[in-house]
Amino acid sequence: MSNPPQKSIFLVSACLVGLCTRYDGTIKENTECRKFLKDHLYIPVCPEQLGGMPTPRPAADILNGDGQDVLRAKARVCTKKGEDVSDFFIKGAEQVLQIAESQEIAGVCLKSRSPSCAISGIIGVTAALLKINGFKLYEF
């Protein structure tokens, strides 16, 4: 008896697969991401929740730099009201990296326009940490 072919494992921003993790508590599943993952195994992660933030939570943006700058303490992640939430974003990124390193990850599917997960434009904190550590990143 032969073993079935091994499926690739991906990490994925939990919001992309329809989990209620978006900052505003809404569900906006990404059909392109679902199609990409249909023949693979995946582990949903939300860096902001893993970092200790609730859902819903105030919207936040990276100020004066990008995710790499946040990791180097050269920029901050702040809410619209000016609350510095950088430590939550860094802790969440570290948690996602730990999960990624514990598995044989083929890649990571991340949410666009996110202070945690964006790849294009201003790279997010989690995306920056995963990129620095050599993970293949996909943006949806």
C-alpha positions in Angstrom: 0.0 0.0 0.0 1.5 3.3 -1.0 1.1 6.6 0.9 -0.9 9.4 -0.7 1.1 12.3 -2.1 2.2 14.8 0.6 0.3 18.1 0.4 2.1 21.4 0.8 1.5 23.3 4.0 0.9 27.1 3.9 0.4 29.6 6.6 -2.5 32.0 5.7 -3.8 35.3 7.2 -6.9 34.0 8.9 -9.1 36.8 7.5 -8.4 35.6 4.0 -10.1 32.2 4.7 -13.2 33.8 6.3 -12.3 33.8 10.0 -13.5 36.7 12.0 -10.1 38.3 12.7 -10.2 41.6 10.8 -9.7 44.7 12.8 -13.3 45.7 12.3 -14.8 42.3 13.1 -16.1 41.8 9.6 -15.7 38.7 7.5 -14.3 39.2 4.0 -13.1 35.9 2.7 -10.8 36.1 -0.3 -11.9 33.8 -3.1 -8.5 34.0 -5.0 -6.7 32.9 -1.9 -9.2 30.1 -1.3 -8.6 28.9 -4.9 -4.8 29.1 -4.4 -5.0 26.9 -1.3 -7.6 24.4 -2.5 -5.2 21.6 -3.0 -3.0 22.3 0.0 -3.1 22.2 3.7 -3.1 25.5 5.5 -2.8 26.9 9.0 -4.7 30.2 9.6 -2.9 32.8 11.7 -3.8 36.3 12.8 -0.6 38.2 13.9 -2.6 40.9 15.7 -4.7 38.4 17.7 -1.6 36.3 18.4 0.1 39.5 19.7 -2.7 40.0 22.2 -5.1 42.4 20.4 -8.8 41.9 20.5 -11.3 41.7 17.6 -12.7 44.2 16.8 -9.8 46.6 17.5 -8.9 50.1 16.4 -7.5 50.4 12.9 -3.7 51.0 12.9 -1.0 52.1 10.5 2.8 52.1 10.4 4.1 55.6 10.9 7.5 56.9 9.6 8.6 53.8 7.9 7.7 50.1 7.2 7.6 46.8 9.0 11.3 46.4 8.9 11.7 49.8 10.6 9.2 48.8 13.3 11.2 45.6 14.0 14.3 47.9 14.4 12.4 50.4 16.6 12.8 53.1 13.9 9.1 53.4 13.2 5.9 52.7 15.2 2.5 51.1 14.6 -0.2 53.5 16.0 -4.0 53.6 16.0 -5.9 56.5 14.5 -6.1 58.0 18.0 -2.3 57.8 18.4 -2.1 54.8 20.7 1.2 53.0 20.1 0.5 49.3 19.5 3.9 48.4 18.1 4.6 45.8 20.8 1.5 43.9 19.9 2.4 43.8 16.3 6.0 42.7 17.0 4.9 40.0 19.4 2.3 38.7 16.8 5.0 38.6 14.1 7.3 36.6 16.4 4.4 34.2 17.1 3.7 33.7 13.4 7.4 33.1 12.8 7.5 30.5 15.5 4.6 28.7 13.9 6.2 28.9 10.5 9.5 27.5 11.8 7.7 24.6 13.5 6.3 23.3 10.2 7.6 22.5 6.7 6.0 25.6 5.3 5.8 26.0 1.5 4.8 29.6 1.7 2.7 32.2 3.5 -0.4 33.8 2.1 -0.8 37.3 3.5 -3.5 40.1 3.4 -2.7 43.1 1.3 -2.9 46.6 2.8 -2.3 45.4 6.3 0.1 46.9 8.8 0.9 43.3 9.8 0.8 41.4 6.5 1.2 43.7 3.5 3.9 42.8 1.1 3.6 45.5 -1.6 3.5 49.2 -0.7 4.5 49.5 2.9 5.6 46.1 4.0 3.9 45.0 7.3 5.6 43.9 10.4 4.9 40.1 10.1 5.6 40.1 6.4 9.0 41.8 7.0 10.0 39.3 9.7 9.0 36.3 7.5 10.8 37.8 4.6 14.0 38.4 6.6 13.8 34.7 7.7 13.5 33.5 4.1 9.9 32.5 3.8 8.1 32.6 0.4 5.3 35.2 0.6 2.1 35.6 -1.4 -0.2 38.6 -1.2 -4.0 38.5 -1.6 
